[in-house]
Amino acid sequence: MKRVVSVSLGASNRDFKYTLNVLGEEVSVERMGTDGDLKKAILLVKELDGKVDAFGMGGIDVYVRSRTAKYVIKSAAPLLKAAKKTPMVDGSGLKHMIEARAVHYVDQNITPLKGKKALMVSAVDRIGMAEAMTEVGMETLFGDLIFILGVPIAVRTLGQLETLARLLAPIIVQLPFSWLYPTGEKQEGKKKPANAKFARYYHWADVIGGDWHYIAKYMPERLDGKIILTNTVTPKNIEDLRARGAKTLVTATPDLGGRSPGTNAIEGVLIAVAGKPPREVTEADYGRLIDQIGFKPRVEHLN
């Protein structure tokens, strides 16, 4: 049996362990959260290095990307370097493709998206989703400045998003990751009270997409009729969306025991079964493996 471990800076109460049958081979995939403790995560990687088939890096990304370039996040480097023998992936090699596929899946199988309004709470970490929403004809608002930096400026085109990414990414990647993204207990802490300056963007949109923790941080009490396009949700998160009136939840990764794992875990699974060195695995290889395995977006009709 192959073993894939996602070592995450996220909350440990979101951990899971699941066994998949992947192309006739048993693969154990599990998440180990360290509650925001980077030193603990590094020690865990060193302890398991060479004993597992692939690592996922969760709760932190290696890169911030524009459409034409990528920038290494300084905080992630020590964790990446801790793995000397076992390959480690952060999901970025897979994320943009499968999230673009998820948008097209919604358009073709759930509801036509042309002309609908989309709020992406964060887009620089999900360029594939952003491009796909534009491709299917959605009116899209990219909320990176609003929801990440607290600057009340809406970005409305891919060109503006590209300019923003190229201007800010070299600065952002030097900052401590905890300044930009909730880690550890902050992921499960009390959400911000509904605030009109954030809530109006949710109310405006038909589809709300992006990172779950950014979506959850400011979401209003009511999300009636909304389609939520995200990832890494737990059964508790799903019930929260149901209670707020959301119509449909779609996740780019499949359902594993009631949870939708991060793309880093799924990329780790694909690396473990690819049969070639990780540096030789291409996006085309990922697409072929996903089709062979039968991974499809998860759809939950909530209300």
Phi and psi in degrees as a GROMACS rama.xvg file:
@    title "Ramachandran Plot"
@    xaxis  label "Phi"
@    yaxis  label "Psi"
@TYPE xy
-84.1332  153.067  LYS-2
-129.584  128.612  ARG-3
-121.175  129.344  VAL-4
-123.033  123.444  VAL-5
-92.536  111.202  SER-6
-92.9658  116.786  VAL-7
-120.739  145.085  SER-8
-80.5978  -1.56301  LEU-9
-76.7446  -177.321  GLY-10
-67.1377  135.921  ALA-11
-70.3597  -20.6923  SER-12
-75.9851  1.92621  ASN-13
-101.618  10.9995  ARG-14
-68.1125  155.933  ASP-15
-151.53  163.679  PHE-16
-144.768  131.199  LYS-17
-148.469  147.472  TYR-18
-111.722  126.623  THR-19
-110.415  147.995  LEU-20
-99.1084  108.038  ASN-21
-113.647  106.558  VAL-22
54.2545  41.4739  LEU-23
84.5882  3.72891  GLY-24
-119.147  135.504  GLU-25
-76.4235  130.531  GLU-26
-130.564  121.225  VAL-27
-88.227  124.823  SER-28
-123.553  128.114  VAL-29
-141.559  155.673  GLU-30
-115.318  135.127  ARG-31
-124.687  103.609  MET-32
-85.2249  147.045  GLY-33
-117.545  15.0201  THR-34
54.7334  42.0908  ASP-35
82.0426  3.01913  GLY-36
-90.971  100.37  ASP-37
-65.0173  -39.7329  LEU-38
-62.0008  -40.9445  LYS-39
-64.2468  -39.934  LYS-40
-63.3455  -42.2966  ALA-41
-63.323  -43.7202  ILE-42
-63.1626  -38.2736  LEU-43
-65.0291  -42.3703  LEU-44
-62.9801  -45.529  VAL-45
-61.4084  -37.4447  LYS-46
-66.6715  -37.0288  GLU-47
-95.5635  -8.27734  LEU-48
-58.6807  127.574  ASP-49
85.5506  -10.2397  GLY-50
-103.771  -10.9  LYS-51
-123.611  166.975  VAL-52
-88.989  -24.868  ASP-53
-162.632  146.594  ALA-54
-106.506  143.158  PHE-55
-104.267  143.786  GLY-56
-102.916  110.845  MET-57
-110.082  156.36  GLY-58
76.636  -0.920511  GLY-59
-158.371  145.715  ILE-60
-103.137  155.147  ASP-61
-80.9518  -33.2355  VAL-62
-127.388  150.822  TYR-63
-107.373  132.859  VAL-64
-118.352  144.462  ARG-65
-100.989  -174.836  SER-66
-71.7255  -17.5787  ARG-67
-124.427  -4.41434  THR-68
-151.306  165.06  ALA-69
-137.257  150.386  LYS-70
-129.876  132.096  TYR-71
-78.3037  128.271  VAL-72
-77.5252  119.888  ILE-73
-57.509  -39.7749  LYS-74
-64.0132  -25.1434  SER-75
-83.5336  -19.8695  ALA-76
-57.3958  -44.5178  ALA-77
-61.9355  -35.7723  PRO-78
-70.4916  -40.3682  LEU-79
-63.7792  -40.6247  LEU-80
-72.8961  -17.6192  LYS-81
-68.1187  -24.0424  ALA-82
-88.7038  107.022  ALA-83
-96.3192  -31.6441  LYS-84
-112.736  -41.5075  LYS-85
-89.4908  132.427  THR-86
-64.6072  142.821  PRO-87
-124.435  134.388  MET-88
-130.052  150.586  VAL-89
-108.239  4.49824  ASP-90
94.2384  -12.8773  GLY-91
-68.5656  -26.1024  SER-92
-69.7114  -18.2209  GLY-93
-113.972  -33.4991  LEU-94
-54.1073  -48.7213  LYS-95
-66.3468  -34.1176  HIS-96
-72.5392  -49.5335  MET-97
-74.272  -26.7149  ILE-98
-75.6018  -32.3306  GLU-99
-64.811  -41.6792  ALA-100
-60.4463  -37.8848  ARG-101
-64.0794  -40.5288  ALA-102
-60.7294  -47.3368  VAL-103
-66.538  -31.1206  HIS-104
-63.9447  -44.8682  TYR-105
-60.5104  -45.4694  VAL-106
-61.1332  -36.8109  ASP-107
-93.3198  -22.7481  GLN-108
-121.376  -16.8337  ASN-109
-116.075  -56.2722  ILE-110
-159.008  141.064  THR-111
-61.9113  134.842  PRO-112
-99.6017  -11.992  LEU-113
-58.2336  127.482  LYS-114
86.8165  -11.1169  GLY-115
-79.0678  161.643  LYS-116
-101.553  135.389  LYS-117
-125.964  135.387  ALA-118
-107.482  118.63  LEU-119
-103.427  110.426  MET-120
-65.1424  -27.836  VAL-121
-147.958  132.318  SER-122
-121.796  -26.3481  ALA-123
-65.9219  -20.1787  VAL-124
-96.6061  2.55663  ASP-125
-144.06  56.4592  ARG-126
-61.777  -36.1311  ILE-127
-60.762  -44.2358  GLY-128
-64.781  -42.2081  MET-129
-61.9525  -45.8012  ALA-130
-64.9285  -40.1753  GLU-131
-66.9238  -38.4093  ALA-132
-61.9648  -37.6672  MET-133
-68.9245  -41.1833  THR-134
-60.6407  -37.8975  GLU-135
-84.2046  0.123995  VAL-136
92.0831  26.0888  GLY-137
-84.6713  149.426  MET-138
-86.1678  109.239  GLU-139
-115.093  134.616  THR-140
-110.459  121.317  LEU-141
-95.6623  117.84  PHE-142
-99.5231  23.8987  GLY-143
-56.9665  -46.8045  ASP-144
-64.904  -38.9495  LEU-145
-70.9767  -52.9  ILE-146
-90.1086  -23.5333  PHE-147
-96.6924  -44.8492  ILE-148
-105.102  -7.5644  LEU-149
73.3403  20.1362  GLY-150
-98.7544  118.984  VAL-151
-77.0048  59.4693  PRO-152
-125.877  122.113  ILE-153
-88.6624  133.412  ALA-154
-99.6405  130.939  VAL-155
-123.213  -2.33883  ARG-156
-134.871  157.509  THR-157
-64.7123  -32.191  LEU-158
-64.2895  -43.2776  GLY-159
-64.5773  -38.6038  GLN-160
-64.0156  -41.0255  LEU-161
-62.1943  -45.1488  GLU-162
-62.1278  -44.2029  THR-163
-60.0836  -46.2795  LEU-164
-62.8225  -43.0215  ALA-165
-69.4816  -29.2034  ARG-166
-78.0145  -42.7159  LEU-167
-95.7203  -29.051  LEU-168
-56.6741  -44.1382  ALA-169
-60.7254  -25.4818  PRO-170
-84.4136  -45.8412  ILE-171
-59.8833  -39.7172  ILE-172
-68.3365  -12.6072  VAL-173
-88.1845  -13.2959  GLN-174
-82.3159  154.316  LEU-175
-58.444  134.888  PRO-176
-61.8837  -31.3143  PHE-177
-65.0345  -19.0509  SER-178
-72.9734  -24.6154  TRP-179
-104.54  -24.9203  LEU-180
-144.891  137.266  TYR-181
-68.5466  128.959  PRO-182
-122.136  164.946  THR-183
54.7913  -136.771  GLY-184
-65.372  -19.2134  GLU-185
-63.4887  -23.9357  LYS-186
-70.4941  -27.187  GLN-187
-111.701  3.69063  GLU-188
-71.1602  176.509  GLY-189
-63.9786  131.934  LYS-190
-75.4335  157.984  LYS-191
-61.7189  142.436  LYS-192
-60.129  149.776  PRO-193
-54.8506  129.651  ALA-194
-125.595  128.363  ASN-195
-57.8759  -33.9178  ALA-196
-69.312  -24.453  LYS-197
-95.933  -39.756  PHE-198
-60.5859  -33.1599  ALA-199
-63.1552  -29.4683  ARG-200
-71.0655  -38.7793  TYR-201
-64.3786  -44.3391  TYR-202
-66.0583  -32.5483  HIS-203
-66.9964  -33.6875  TRP-204
-86.0926  149.374  ALA-205
-89.2245  -33.9904  ASP-206
-124.508  132.947  VAL-207
-116.852  120.792  ILE-208
-129.447  161.112  GLY-209
125.307  -167.252  GLY-210
-62.6748  133.425  ASP-211
-59.5334  -41.9824  TRP-212
-67.8747  -32.6439  HIS-213
-71.4287  -39.3004  TYR-214
-60.7246  -47.8031  ILE-215
-69.9656  -28.4857  ALA-216
-59.9103  -39.2872  LYS-217
-122.725  10.5501  TYR-218
-68.0398  141.072  MET-219
-75.017  174.35  PRO-220
-65.1151  -30.6035  GLU-221
-118.833  133.535  ARG-222
-130.037  39.6108  LEU-223
-56.7944  126.48  ASP-224
78.7354  2.28268  GLY-225
-81.3708  146.925  LYS-226
-98.0576  127.131  ILE-227
-107.179  122.881  ILE-228
-117.712  104.479  LEU-229
-154.47  -152.193  THR-230
-162.405  176.334  ASN-231
55.2008  35.8705  THR-232
-91.0874  152.309  VAL-233
-109.858  167.636  THR-234
-55.1623  -36.0076  PRO-235
-63.6846  -41.6857  LYS-236
-62.4763  -40.2027  ASN-237
-65.0906  -42.0759  ILE-238
-65.8704  -32.9748  GLU-239
-63.4979  -45.2613  ASP-240
-63.6623  -39.7994  LEU-241
-61.4912  -43.5135  ARG-242
-65.6409  -27.8643  ALA-243
-85.7988  -2.01352  ARG-244
92.6602  7.4691  GLY-245
-58.7669  143.782  ALA-246
-83.7334  -50.2761  LYS-247
-142.5  138.475  THR-248
-110.58  129.958  LEU-249
-126.114  127.377  VAL-250
-117.541  144.532  THR-251
-70.8321  -30.2294  ALA-252
-97.414  156.102  THR-253
-74.0961  170.836  PRO-254
-79.5811  119.265  ASP-255
-117.071  98.0146  LEU-256
59.633  37.7553  GLY-257
90.6319  -2.59444  GLY-258
-120.752  152.12  ARG-259
-109.634  106.68  SER-260
-69.343  161.381  PRO-261
-65.7591  157.336  GLY-262
-63.5564  -23.3861  THR-263
-63.5159  -37.2851  ASN-264
-69.4007  -42.9284  ALA-265
-68.2981  -38.6423  ILE-266
-63.0154  -37.1277  GLU-267
-60.9286  -40.3796  GLY-268
-61.4731  -45.5139  VAL-269
-65.067  -38.7493  LEU-270
-62.8077  -40.3921  ILE-271
-65.0779  -30.0957  ALA-272
-107.359  0.985933  VAL-273
-67.381  -29.7904  ALA-274
77.5433  19.9063  GLY-275
-150.874  160.056  LYS-276
-57.1291  142.54  PRO-277
-53.9526  -37.2304  PRO-278
-66.046  -15.8924  ARG-279
-98.2037  -4.66405  GLU-280
-82.317  122.549  VAL-281
-101.869  169.823  THR-282
-61.4195  -34.2886  GLU-283
-63.3804  -37.8475  ALA-284
-62.7645  -43.1389  ASP-285
-59.611  -45.6746  TYR-286
-61.002  -42.1044  GLY-287
-64.2544  -44.1879  ARG-288
-65.1537  -42.0541  LEU-289
-60.0889  -42.6474  ILE-290
-66.4527  -41.1038  ASP-291
-66.1603  -41.1781  GLN-292
-71.8577  -32.3452  ILE-293
93.0489  18.8692  GLY-294
-65.0847  127.183  PHE-295
-132.67  160.458  LYS-296
-57.7798  145.532  PRO-297
-86.3725  133.64  ARG-298
-122.995  125.018  VAL-299
-121.667  116.239  GLU-300
-86.1338  109.432  HIS-301
-89.511  -43.2547  LEU-302
